[in-house]
Amino acid sequence: MFNSLDSKTSIFLLITLAAGLIVFTIFFFVLRKLGKSPKTMLPLNFAGKIRIPLALFMLALILRIFKTNDQLLSIIDEKLLSHSSTLLFILSITWALIVIIKAFKRHILTKYDMSASDNIHARKAYTQFNVLERVLIFLIVLFAVSIALMSFDSIRSIGVSMLTSAGIAGIIIGFAAQKALGTLMAGIQIAFTQPIRIDDVVVVEGEWGRIEEIYLTYVVVKIWDKRRLVLPTTYFIENPFQNWTRNSSDILGTVFIYTDYKVPFDSLREELTRILKSTDLWDGEVNVLQVTNVTNGTIESRALMSAKDSPTAWDLRVLVREKLVVFIQKNYPDSLPRTRVEMQAEGKSDSSITQKNDPGISDLLKKED
């Protein structure tokens, strides 16, 4: 259909396309140079990610320029050019905004080190920016889709005709979407109040794990055995849960030992100190052994120790528990838990027999009888 165009219109087309290509090349070259400069916040691959949105924007601009040529309008419908240009503008600007938001987030998060031992500020920043990024992208896409749909005359007319029943429809939609909106608002609330952060150590539903991802509607918890527990964001607003790294990464570990009444507590305390000083898992701050409970058969002793973070505390607890048990077995075997049985024989004086957990107890009882 372009065979009917005269030479002036053809030259106009070529110049417009060439100018658009030149402008696109210049912008792309400048963005790539800025991305390589350490003084700017643009990442190295920013030019590559913004290339398609920039091309779509230039194409939309070219279509707008085409509308100024009367001969082209005699061949191509003006409404088609205008509508296509509008949709391309919306798509390119939306795409570019999303790329810019992601680049800004990455630039900010490079200042925080998640691998640090005390990374509470890094986890706070990662949580806020990840959730806010998803909120902004959701709003931008929703706004762009709304504008794009309103650019169609038929949809606009349908919207106007439905405006009279908007009150009733709004009430129905509000009730239907109440739970979804509540979940969405919970995600936004988590971003600001931060009851949980990315990489927090939590205990939820009886499972120990770390917060791996926080989305607008759900949270992914990485369980210690590499399973994933997926919970709605409302769970962390409406239900109690344990957060072991809410204020700091360091944590206290506990080990409970159950022994007989004969156990020497001073020796246990000295052994606990020796064990802690011999390992790098201990941070050197807390070292306590206390008797926390007694029953008619055993004594409960609690060893309290500190570590730089929860995984280290777990390894330290396992080590201390094993070493203390071995220490009691080798040095104080009589202090292991016992079961005492008192028997009174007819015609004889009362006697007490201490029953140990071994297969020869029946023989001892027979001899006593």
C-alpha positions in Angstrom: 0.0 0.0 0.0 3.0 2.2 0.3 3.5 2.1 -3.5 1.0 5.0 -3.8 3.1 7.3 -1.6 4.8 10.2 -3.3 8.5 10.9 -3.0 8.1 13.6 -0.3 6.1 11.2 1.9 8.7 8.4 1.4 11.5 10.8 2.3 9.5 11.8 5.4 9.1 8.2 6.4 12.8 7.5 5.9 13.9 10.6 7.8 11.6 9.9 10.6 12.7 6.2 11.0 16.4 7.2 10.7 16.0 10.0 13.2 14.3 7.6 15.6 17.1 5.0 15.2 19.8 7.6 15.7 18.1 9.0 18.9 17.6 5.4 20.2 21.3 4.6 19.5 22.5 7.8 21.3 20.3 7.2 24.3 21.4 3.6 24.5 25.1 4.5 24.2 24.8 7.2 27.0 23.0 4.8 29.3 25.6 2.1 28.8 28.4 4.6 29.6 26.6 5.7 32.7 26.2 2.1 33.8 29.9 1.5 33.6 30.7 4.6 35.6 31.1 3.9 39.4 29.8 7.4 40.2 26.3 6.6 39.1 23.7 4.3 40.7 22.9 2.6 37.4 24.0 -1.1 37.3 26.2 -2.4 34.5 23.4 -4.2 32.7 20.9 -1.3 33.0 21.3 -0.3 29.3 20.5 -3.9 28.3 17.4 -4.1 30.4 16.1 -0.7 29.4 16.7 -1.3 25.7 13.3 -2.8 24.8 11.2 -0.2 26.7 13.3 2.5 25.1 12.7 1.0 21.6 9.0 0.8 22.3 8.9 4.4 23.4 10.8 5.6 20.2 8.3 3.5 18.1 5.4 5.2 19.8 7.0 8.6 19.2 7.5 7.7 15.5 3.8 6.7 15.2 2.8 10.1 16.7 5.0 11.8 14.1 3.3 9.8 11.3 0.0 11.4 12.3 1.3 14.7 11.1 1.5 13.5 7.5 -1.8 13.8 5.7 -1.0 11.3 2.9 -0.2 8.7 5.5 -3.5 9.3 7.2 -5.3 8.7 3.9 -3.8 5.2 3.9 -3.6 4.3 7.6 -6.5 5.0 10.0 -5.7 7.9 12.3 -7.4 6.2 15.3 -5.3 3.1 14.8 -2.1 5.1 14.8 -3.2 7.1 17.8 -4.4 4.1 19.8 -1.3 2.0 18.9 0.9 4.9 19.9 -0.9 5.3 23.3 -0.6 1.6 24.1 3.1 1.6 23.2 3.6 4.7 25.4 1.9 3.0 28.4 3.8 -0.3 27.9 7.2 1.4 27.5 6.8 3.8 30.5 5.5 0.9 32.7 8.3 -1.3 31.7 10.9 1.4 32.2 9.5 2.3 35.7 9.8 -1.4 36.7 13.4 -1.6 35.5 14.3 1.7 37.3 12.7 0.5 40.6 14.6 -2.8 40.4 17.9 -0.9 39.6 17.3 1.5 42.5 16.6 -1.4 44.9 19.8 -3.2 43.9 21.9 -0.1 44.2 20.6 0.6 47.8 21.0 -3.1 48.9 24.7 -3.2 47.8 25.4 -1.1 50.8 24.3 -3.9 53.1 26.1 -7.2 53.7 23.8 -10.1 54.4 26.8 -12.4 55.1 27.9 -10.4 58.1 27.5 -12.1 61.5 25.3 -9.3 62.9 23.2 -8.5 59.8 20.1 -7.1 61.5 20.3 -3.8 59.6 20.9 -5.6 56.3 17.9 -7.9 56.9 15.7 -4.9 57.8 16.7 -3.1 54.5 16.3 -6.3 52.4 12.8 -6.9 53.9 11.6 -3.3 53.4 12.9 -2.9 49.9 11.8 -6.3 48.6 8.2 -5.8 49.9 8.0 -2.2 48.8 9.3 -3.1 45.4 6.5 -5.7 44.9 3.9 -3.1 46.1 5.1 -0.4 43.7 5.3 -2.8 40.8 1.8 -4.1 41.6 0.4 -0.5 41.7 2.2 0.5 38.6 1.0 -2.5 36.6 -2.6 -2.0 37.9 -2.5 1.7 37.0 -1.1 1.0 33.5 -3.6 -1.8 32.8 -6.5 0.6 33.9 -5.3 3.4 31.6 -4.8 0.9 28.7 -8.3 -0.4 29.1 -9.8 3.0 29.4 -8.2 3.9 26.0 -10.7 1.6 24.3 -14.0 3.4 23.6 -16.0 0.3 23.9 -14.7 -0.5 27.4 -15.1 3.1 28.5 -18.7 3.1 27.5 -19.3 -0.2 29.3 -17.7 1.4 32.4 -19.9 4.4 32.2 -23.0 2.2 31.9 -22.0 0.2 34.9 -21.3 3.3 37.0 -24.9 3.5 38.2 -24.6 0.1 39.9 -21.1 0.8 41.2 -22.3 1.1 44.8 -23.9 -2.4 44.9 -21.0 -3.9 42.9 -18.5 -2.3 45.2 -20.1 -3.8 48.3 -20.2 -7.3 46.6 -16.6 -7.1 45.5 -15.6 -5.8 48.9 -17.0 -8.8 50.6 -15.6 -11.2 48.0 -12.1 -9.7 48.1 -12.0 -9.1 51.9 -9.6 -11.9 52.6 -7.4 -11.1 49.6 -7.2 -7.4 50.5 -6.5 -8.3 54.1 -3.6 -10.5 53.0 -2.3 -7.7 50.7 -2.5 -5.2 53.6 -0.7 -7.6 55.9 2.2 -7.7 53.4 2.4 -4.0 53.4 2.2 -3.9 57.2 5.1 -6.4 57.5 7.2 -4.1 55.3 6.9 -1.2 57.7 6.4 -2.8 61.2 8.7 -5.8 60.4 7.7 -8.5 62.9 9.8 -10.7 60.5 12.7 -9.9 58.2 14.4 -11.8 55.5 16.9 -14.4 57.0 15.2 -14.2 60.5 15.3 -17.4 62.5 11.8 -18.3 63.5 9.8 -21.1 65.0 6.4 -21.5 63.3 3.9 -24.4 63.4 6.5 -26.2 65.5 9.1 -25.9 62.8 12.5 -24.2 63.1 13.7 -22.3 60.0 14.7 -19.1 58.3 12.6 -16.5 56.5 13.6 -17.0 52.9 11.2 -14.8 50.9 8.5 -12.3 51.8 5.9 -11.6 49.2 2.8 -9.5 49.3 0.5 -12.4 50.0 2.7 -15.2 51.5 5.9 -15.9 53.2 8.3 -18.7 52.5 10.1 -20.3 55.5 13.1 -22.5 54.8 13.0 -25.3 57.3 16.3 -26.7 58.8 15.9 -29.9 56.7 15.5 -27.9 53.5 11.8 -28.1 53.3 9.8 -25.0 52.6 6.9 -23.9 54.7 4.6 -21.4 52.9 2.4 -19.3 55.1 0.0 -16.3 54.3 1.3 -13.0 55.4 -1.7 -12.7 57.8 -0.3 -15.6 59.8 2.5 -13.4 61.1 0.1 -10.6 62.0 -2.6 -12.7 63.7 -0.7 -15.6 65.3 2.1 -15.8 67.9 5.4 -17.2 66.7 9.0 -17.2 67.9 11.6 -14.9 66.3 15.0 -15.7 67.5 16.8 -12.8 65.7 14.3 -10.0 66.2 16.8 -7.6 67.8 20.1 -9.2 67.3 21.7 -12.3 65.7 23.4 -13.6 68.9 21.4 -16.1 70.9 21.6 -18.2 74.1 21.6 -21.9 73.9 20.5 -24.3 76.6 21.4 -27.9 77.3 19.5 -30.0 79.9 21.3 -32.8 81.7 19.4 -35.3 84.0 21.5 -37.0 86.6 21.4 -38.7 90.0 21.6 -36.8 93.3 25.2 -37.8 93.7 26.4 -35.7 90.8 29.2 -33.1 91.7 28.0 -29.8 90.4 31.4 -28.0 90.7 33.0 -30.6 88.5 30.2 -30.2 85.9 30.7 -26.5 85.9 34.5 -26.9 85.4 33.9 -29.3 82.6 31.4 -27.0 80.9 33.9 -24.2 81.0 36.6 -26.4 79.6 34.3 -27.5 76.7 33.3 -24.0 75.9 36.9 -22.6 75.9 38.0 -25.5 73.6 35.6 -24.6 70.7 35.3 -21.6 68.4 31.5 -22.0 68.5 31.3 -20.2 71.8 31.4 -16.3 71.7 32.9 -16.1 75.2 30.0 -14.2 76.8 27.6 -16.6 78.7 28.7 -19.7 80.6 26.3 -20.8 83.3 25.3 -24.2 84.9 22.3 -24.2 87.2 20.1 -26.7 88.9 16.6 -26.0 87.5 14.5 -28.8 88.8 14.5 -31.9 91.0 12.2 -35.0 91.0 12.1 -38.0 93.2 14.6 -39.8 91.0 16.7 -37.2 89.1 18.1 -33.7 89.1 17.7 -31.4 86.1 20.8 -29.2 85.4 20.7 -26.5 82.7 23.8 -25.4 80.9 23.4 -22.0 79.4 25.8 -20.7 76.8 25.9 -18.0 74.1 26.8 -18.0 70.4 27.0 -15.4 67.6 23.9 -16.7 65.8 21.3 -19.5 65.9 23.0 -22.1 63.6 26.2 -21.8 65.7 24.2 -22.0 68.9 22.6 -25.2 67.7 26.0 -26.8 66.9 27.3 -25.6 70.3 24.4 -27.2 72.2 24.9 -30.5 70.4 28.6 -30.5 71.2 28.2 -29.5 74.9 25.4 -32.1 75.4 27.6 -34.9 74.0 30.7 -33.9 75.9 28.9 -33.6 79.2 27.3 -37.0 78.9 30.7 -38.5 78.0 32.3 -36.8 81.0 29.7 -38.2 83.4 30.0 -41.6 82.0 33.8 -41.7 82.4 34.3 -39.9 85.6 31.0 -40.2 87.6 29.1 -43.3 86.4 27.4 -43.5 89.8 25.8 -40.1 89.0 23.8 -41.5 86.0 20.1 -41.6 86.6 19.0 -44.5 88.9 15.8 -46.2 89.9 15.7 -47.0 93.6 13.5 -49.8 95.0 13.0 -50.3 98.7 12.0 -53.9 99.7 11.2 -55.2 103.2 11.7 -59.0 103.8 9.5 -60.8 106.3 11.4 -61.5 109.5 14.3 -59.4 108.6 15.3 -55.8 109.1 14.4 -53.2 106.5 16.9 -53.0 103.7 17.3 -50.7 100.8 18.4 -52.0 97.4 19.6 -49.7 94.7 18.4 -50.9 91.3 20.6 -50.0 88.4 19.7 -50.3 84.8 21.5 -53.6 84.1 20.3 -57.2 83.5 21.7 -58.5 86.8 19.1 -56.9 89.0 16.9 -60.0 89.2 19.9 -62.0 90.6 20.5 -59.5 93.3 16.8 -59.6 94.3 16.9 -63.4 94.5 20.0 -63.3 96.8 18.3 -60.8 99.1 15.3 -63.0 99.4 
